[in-house]
Amino acid sequence: MSKQVILAAHFPGVNNTTVWSDPAAGSQIAFESFRRLAQTAERGRFDFFFLAEGLRLREQRGRIHDLDVVGRPDNLTVLAGLAAVTSHLGLTGTFNSTFNEPLELARKLASFDHLSGGRAGWNVVTSWDAFTGENFRRGGYLDRADRYSRAAEVLQTVRELFGTWAADEIVADRASGVWSRHAEPGAFAHKGQHVDIAGHFPIPRSPQGRPVILQAGDSDAGREFAARDADAIFSRHGTLGEGKAFYADVKGRLARHGRRPDDLKILPASTFVLGTSEADAREKAHHIRRQQVSPQTAILLAEQLWNKDLSDHDPDGPLPAFDPVPDQDSIIKGRAGMFADPVATARQWRALAEEKRLSLREVVIEVTGRQTFIGTAATVAATIDDFVQQDAADGFILVPHIVPGGLDEFVDTVVPLLQERGVLRTEYETTTLRGHLGLAS
């Protein structure tokens, strides 16, 4: 029997995936944008909708960096609104484990899980940089080495809070006047390195037991964290070979944590370009990439590698001949370094430019390729199915380049083909996100 394909819809922020300047692009703030994308995903019988968050506006060369998630409403507020206009679609968002306290996270997520009928998911992320920490007090920020240890303890504590109410705790017997089975439901105490709390958790057990836990991280620590604690992990490995290697590595870590392979779903973030023919799709993809990487964007992204003001460089000219300056303070604030070895990366870029006779902008377009699936609807459906059946992924988190209408064509053309293959539901068979993903409660 074929594996079922998991599909999620990511509402991206303003960045070099989204073409925010396209006339078809909508508001990043208006609820109508979120509603349309979520309802399109539900029409396509997707598993869940996903929102990222930013806790401070990023800056580059001292100016607000307009290529990242900026100026959007609070995630939980948006997701709560979407719960009222959808009925089955899972609703997941990023909530930071560094700058939120366990009780606050657990109370908000459990409340949302109740209000949505068991459709809540939490993408656990960490922060370590002082720039973001300046928006907060209580120590401001963590050393990089401590961020995963705090995240693990915060998640452990939140799970303990979710588990303080038994599934049958509420009796609500009108005749006897007994409301709960125990005198002190929700009692908890946790004392650890990062968390020292005790009291009573005020929210009864939610419809799916506990919200789904998602995590994104490709480092060894991130993979281990996911294998130990997550229900799903976002992957950035978009080729079949890389996907199979990542899949085997992460799934292979589960047994030592007492978990089965199906307990963790691996979901690469992916983009798509559809055409009436393969050539048409490639032509569209080329046009979209040039929209995504404008001349200004090419300079901004190159500055992040060279860590230097390159505003006087011609984006259609050669790459800088000098090496990056990684030892100085980062030119971009609020984002972890994108390049493990900037000097080596710059030399690779220059070699690519020389080999293919590319300009700076053309190199950036090539090395930051964003389209995972390019082709006709039939080709894309077959490729998605092949990835899942060959254990390169359990499904995909689709990131449209236009919001809110960028998912429409996929749902209208690719989804029916996946349904014909028998690898995507034609109707929802469960009501909770855990149920959609086949996860235990």
N, C-alpha and C positions, 0 to 999 in steps of 0.2 A: 504494500500500500504506500502511495506517495506521501511524503511529508507535506503538511499544510504550510503555506507561506504566511508569515506574519507581516503585516503592513502597518506602518505608522506615518502620520503626516506631521512634519515639522514646520512651524510658522517661523521663518527665519527673520532675524533683525536686518537692519540696513548694514550690508557688508559686501564683500566682493563675490558673494554667491548671488545675492539679490540684485536685480537691475531696478533700483528704486526710481531712476529717472525715466523709465519707460512710461509712456502715456497710459498703459494698462495697469500700472502699479497703483495700489491703493494706500490708504493711511496705515501707519504703524500704531495708531492710537485708537481710532474709531472702532467701536465694538463690532460694527458691520463687517469689517475685514476678518476678524477672528471667527465671527459667526459663519460667514460664507465658506471659509476653508474647512472648518470643523464639520459643517453639514455636508459638504462635498465628500469629505472622508467617510462620514457615516453612510452616505449613499453608496459609496464603494465598499461598504462592509469592512472598513479598516479596523484594526484592533485599538489604536489609540491616537490621540492628538498630543503634540509635545510643544512646550514653550521653554525657551532658555531665558536667562535673566542676566542683567548686569547691575552690580551694586554701586558702581561709580562710572561716570562718563570717562572713557579713556581719552588720553591726550597724546598728541604727537607734535614735537617741537613747541610744546606749550599751548597748543590749540586743541579744542575738542576734535577728536578723531571721528569723522563721520562714516567710517567703514565698519562700525560695530553696532551691537544692540544698544540703542540710545533712546531716551525719551519715551519708553513704553510704560503702560500701566503695570501695577503690581501683578505678578503671575497668578496668585491665588484669587485675586479679584476677577481677573479675566476668566479663569477656569470655572469659578462659581457661576458666572453669567452663562457660560457655555453649557453648564449642567442643566440649565433651565430650557435650553433650545435644542438639546440632543437627548436621546433616550438610552443608547447602548454604547456609544463610543467611549473608550477609556480617555481620561483627561489627566495628563501628567505634566509636571513642571519642575524646573530647577529651583532648589532651595539650599542655601549655603550652610554647610555644617560648621564653618569657622565663626560666623558672625550671628548665628542663631542659637538659642538655648534649647536643650532637649524637650523640656516641658512645653515650650511655646510651639515648637515644631510638631510634636505629637498631638497637642490639643487642636491645632489648626488642621492638620492632615486628617485626624480622626473625624473632626467635625465635617470636613469636606467629603470624606468617604461616606458618611451618613447622608448628607444632603444630595450627593450624586447617586446614591443607591449602590455604592460599592465599586466606583469607577476611578478611584484616585490612584495616582502614582507619583513617587518622589524620586527625582534625579539628584543624587547626593554629589555635591561638588565641594571642593576645598579652595581656600585662598591663603596666600602667604605674603603677598606683597604689601609693603607699608603704604603705598599710594592708595590702594583700596581701603586699607585699615584706617586711614585718616578720617573716613566717613563714620567711624565707630570709636567707641571708647573701650573701657575694660581691658586695657592692655594693647588695644589697637590691632595687632596682627601677630601671627605665629611665625616662628622660624620654619623654613621650608621642611626641615626634617620632622617637625611635629605635626604637620597638617594631616597626614594619614592616620597618625595615632589618635588625634582628636576626632577625626571623622569616624574612625572605627568605634571609639567610645561613645560618641554622640549617637551613632546609629544603634549600637547595642542598647543604650539607655532608652532610646525611642521605642525600640522593639519591646523592651521590658515594660514600658508604660502601656503599649498596645495590649500586652498580655495580662495586665492586672485584672481585667474583667473576664470572667469565664463566659463561654458562649451561652450558658443557661443561667447567668447570674440574675437576670431580671425575672421575677416571678409575677409581679403585678396582680396579686390575688385580691380582688375587691372584697370578697367575703371575709377573709381573715385580716385584711389590712396589711398584708406582707408584700413589700415591694421588691426586695432583693433577698437572696439566699444567705448572704453573710452580713455581719454587722458593719464591716468596713470594706466595702468593695472599692477597688482601685488603689489599695494601699501599696506603697512602694518605698524603696530606699536604695540608693546607688551611691557608692563612695569609690572614686577612682582618681586617676591622675588629673583628668580634665573636668570631671563632673562629680559633684558632691551634693546630692539632693535627697529629700525624703518628704513624704506627704501622701496625698490621695489624688489619683488621676481622675478628672471629673467626667470623662467621656466613656460611656459603655462601649463594648466591643462593636466594631463596625460591620456592615453587611458582608464584606469579603474577608473578615478576620483582621487583616492589616493591609494597608496600601502596598502596591507593588513598588519594589526598590530597584531603581535604575542607576547605572554608574557609567562614566566615560573615563577611560584612562588606558594608555598603551604601555606605560612603564611596567617594570616587573612588579613594583609595589601596587600599581593600579590593577594589574591582572590578578594578583593574589587577593586584593581587597574584593574584587568582583567575584572570584571563585568562592570566597568565604561568605560573603554577605549579600550579594546582589541577586535579583531575579532576572535582570537583563543587563547587558553591557553594550554601549554604543562603540562600534568599531569604525576605524577610518580606512580599513583595508578593502579596497574596491576591486581588485583583480582576483581572478579565480585562485591563482597560486598563493598569493599573500593571504587571501581569505581562508583557504584550507589550512595553512600553517598556523594562523592565529586561532582558528576554531579548534584545531587539535591541541594546541598549547593550553588554552584556557579551559577547555572541557577536561583535559587531562589532569588539571589541578583539583577538580571537584572531589574526587574520591577521598583524598586525605582530609577533607573537611566533612566527611560523612554525607556527601551529596551525590545525587545521580546526574548524568549528563542532561536530562530534560529539565533539571531544576534551574538552569541558567540559559537564557535565550541570548544569542549573539546576533546583533542587528547593526550592520554597517549603515552609516549615514550616506545617502546616495542621491544623485541627481539624474535627470533624464531629459532627453530631447527627442521628440517624436516627429517623424516626417512621413510623407506619402510614399517615399522610396528611401533606400539607404543613402543615396546621393543627396536627396532633399534634406534628410536629417543631418548629414554631415555639414551641409551648407548652413543650415539653421544654427547648428552648434558653433560653427566658426563665427557667425554673426553675434551670437549671444556672448561668446567669450570676449569679443572685442567691446561689447557693451559692458561686461562685467569688469574688464580691466581697461579702463579709460587711460589716457595719457597721465592724468593726475594720480589715478590709482596705482599705475605702474611705478611712478616715482615714490609714492608713499610706501608701497610694499618693498621696494629696493632699499629705502631708507632704514627699514626695520632690519634688513640683513647687514647693511654697511654701518648702521648705528651712527649715521652722519647726515647732516642736512645736504640733500641732493637737489634742492629746488632750482639750482642753476644748470642742472643737466637736461639735455634734450632726450625725452623718452623715446624718440625715434632715432636716436643716435647710439653710439657704442656704450657698453657698460663702463663703470668707473675702472680705471686701470690700477688703482691702489686697493689694498686689502682693507677689510672692515676693522673697526676699533672696538673689539668686544670688551676690553677692560674698563671702558668708561661707563658712566650711568646710561641706562637704556634711553633711547630717544623716544620710545613709546612707554607710557605709564598706564598701568592697569591691566597689563597682559603679560603672561609668562613668555619667556624667550621662545621663539618659534624655531630657532636653529641651534642644534647641539654644538656644531663647530662652524661658526660663521666664516672663518677664513677658508676652510676647505670647501664650503658651499659656494662661496664667491668664485673660487677657482673653477669649480664645476660649471657654474653659470657662464663664466668667460670662455671655457672650453666649448660649451654647447653653442655659444654665440659664434665662435670662430668656425666651428665645424659646419653649422647650418647657415652661417651668414645672417644672423638675427640681430635685430636692434634690442635695446634694453626692454622695451615694452613687449616685443615678441618673445623674448626669453621668459619674462614674467608670465605671459599667457601660457607658454608651454609648461613651465614647471609648477604652476598652480592650477593645473587642469582640474575642472570641477565636474564635468559630465561623466557619470559612471555608465549610463546606458544611453546609447545613441542608435536610432534605427526606426524601423516601422514598428507599429504596435505588436505585430506578430513576433518580430525579432526580439523586442524588449521583453515580452511575456515569456518567450522561450528561454532567454538568458536568465531572467530572474528565477524561473523554475529550476534551471540547471544548477545555479549557485546553491539553491537550497537542497536539492536532491543529492548534490555531491559534497555536502557538509562543508561548504564555504561560508554559510550563514544560515540562520533560522528564519530570516526575513530581512526587511529593509525599512529604514526610516527615510522617507522621501522628502527631499528639500526642493521645492519648486523655485525657479528663478524669478517668478512673478507672484506676488500675493495681492489680492486673495484668489485670483482666478487661475493660478498656474497648475492646479491639480485637476481641473475639469477634463482636459483632454485625456489624461491618464485613466481617470475613472470611466470615461465614456468608451475608451477603445482598448486599453490593456486589461482592465479588470474583467470584462466579459470573457476574454481569452483565457485568463487564469482560472476563472470559474468553469469554463468548458473543459479545462485540463483536470478539474477536480481537486485543485490545490488551494482554492480560496472559497470560503463560505459564500453561499447565495443568500442566506438569511442568518441573523445572529441566533445562535443556539443557547447562549448563556447571557446573563445580565451583568456580570461583574468583569472587571479587567482581568482578574486572576482566572476566571472561567474562560475568557477569550484566549488567554495565553497557555491554558492547560497547566496552571500552577496550583500547588496545594495551598489551602487557606491556612 
